[in-house]
Amino acid sequence: MFEINNVGRVKNFSIAFAGIVLSTAIFLGFQTQTNSVSLEAQAKQSIPLTVAYDNGKPTLTEFYANWCTSCQAMAPYLAEIKHKYADYVNFVMLNVDNNKWLPEILRYRVNGIPHFVFLNGKGEAIAQTIGEQPSSVMKANLDALLAHQTLPYAASTGQTSMFNAPVNFPSSSQSDSRSHGAQVHQEVINLEVNSRI
């Protein structure tokens, strides 16, 4: 009789333990899904890149991926920032897993995400930040962008999720825009990229 009670207790303990583990896994799964959905929802609400280039407003372009933990971590407060600045700044989100954005990935040398490119009203890149950025840094940069001032946290780097473009970036010695070789090399890359798309 004593053995039967111990077997029953072990069985009950095992069921309770399995229930706790399962509940924890479900909870964490919903947390990850919430952030992922948040990124997807923000991407659906973002301005198309072609519209952003043509409407005369400054633009914040975000390179992201749904699997990117740094992107997920920033999603909640970026949603607030996007809501606050929506009337004054274009917010464009480009998923690095979509080959359609390969020319932009190469153009801005995206090798870690999130990767943010700040464009003036003419569509010219004036600064980039890479990795997780505090809300205060993002707001300060956007305020400077709107005021046509130098961004206080330009070239800021935070924690990133690694990303490797499916093609190699040109070496820095060939990337000088004043170099004819860089222009020819970039045209070759553009032709290769366009032929793959």
Beta strands, then each sheet from edge to edge (+ up, - down):
strand 1: 59-64
strand 2: 90-95
strand 3: 112-113
strand 4: 115-119
strand 5: 125-130
strand 6: 161-162
sheet 1: 2+ 1+ 4- 5+
sheet 2: 3+ 6-
end
